[in-house]
Amino acid sequence: MTTLADTATTPLGGPQLPQERRLVTALPGPRSAELLARKSDAVAAGVGHTVPVAAVAAGGGVVVDADGNSLIDLGSGIAVTTVGNAHPKVAAAVAAQAAQFTHTCFMISPYESYVAVAEALNRLTPGDFAKKSALFNSGAEAVENAVKIARKHTGRQAVVAFDHGYHGRTNLTMALTAKNQPYKNGFGPFAPRCTGRRCRTPSAMG
Ligand SMILES: Cc1ncc(COP(=O)(O)O)c(C=O)c1O
């Protein structure tokens, strides 16, 4: 398999990357254009992209593309916005964990790091009462589980969503999301008693 990062010139990511905007080709450059053509052939059209570059490294606040252009990373994922991309402590922790084991289902074989994250969340979130946490794979899954837990606990079904709120792209979270385009149009029917229609008042609670 060919990979864009297999060249001797590809830098490693991390905050040691020069924190600069530097264009050495038009965008997209030839290697990015090559990947975008492969993407067009191989990836479903619904998975769009905003910036026409093929990222090969990122660090701090910049992303470097396959042609050596360095761009300010205004589109970085939520997972990196707090400490920057490829932070050495994050990279080392991921590598150390992957060398120990890559997956057990926590509900079959629990492990310490999950418990430690829950303990940290319980300590850092507001309130001096006893707290417990559960971890999920994505924001949408977290919202879905929050709704499940609230429904089971209260015995009530309806959910209030704020005007203009975005909650994700699964069926239930689309139902809670206000914005029709691009998130919902043509994807219904949606879960009932969740207002994609901007329910505003507590009287909407079931
Ligand atoms: C407020 C909010 N809720 C839910 C989500 C969905 O998260 P995910 O894309 O991880 O499913 C996002 C993602 O941007 C979000 O910003």
The ligand as an SDF file (V2000), in Angstrom:
LIG
                    3D

 16 16  0  0  0  0  0  0  0  0999 V2000
  -22.1340   20.1400   21.4520 C   0  0  0  0  0  0  0  0  0  0  0  0
  -21.8520   18.8730   20.7130 C   0  0  0  0  0  0  0  0  0  0  0  0
  -22.6160   17.7890   20.9530 N   0  0  0  0  0  0  0  0  0  0  0  0
  -22.4050   16.6370   20.2870 C   0  0  0  0  0  0  0  0  0  0  0  0
  -21.3910   16.5240   19.3480 C   0  0  0  0  0  0  0  0  0  0  0  0
  -21.1970   15.2210   18.6060 C   0  0  0  0  0  0  0  0  0  0  0  0
  -19.9620   14.6710   18.8680 O   0  0  0  0  0  0  0  0  0  0  0  0
  -19.3620   13.4990   17.9640 P   0  0  0  0  0  0  0  0  0  0  0  0
  -19.0460   14.0960   16.6290 O   0  0  0  0  0  0  0  0  0  0  0  0
  -18.1480   13.0550   18.7290 O   0  0  0  0  0  0  0  0  0  0  0  0
  -20.3920   12.4030   17.8700 O   0  0  0  0  0  0  0  0  0  0  0  0
  -20.5660   17.6210   19.0820 C   0  0  0  0  0  0  0  0  0  0  0  0
  -19.4990   17.5310   18.0650 C   0  0  0  0  0  0  0  0  0  0  0  0
  -19.0180   18.5070   17.5390 O   0  0  0  0  0  0  0  0  0  0  0  0
  -20.8090   18.8250   19.7680 C   0  0  0  0  0  0  0  0  0  0  0  0
  -20.0460   19.9060   19.5110 O   0  0  0  0  0  0  0  0  0  0  0  0
  1  2  1  0
  2  3  1  0
  2 15  2  0
  3  4  2  0
  4  5  1  0
  5  6  1  0
  5 12  2  0
  6  7  1  0
  7  8  1  0
  8  9  2  0
  8 10  1  0
  8 11  1  0
 12 13  1  0
 12 15  1  0
 13 14  2  0
 15 16  1  0
M  END
$$$$
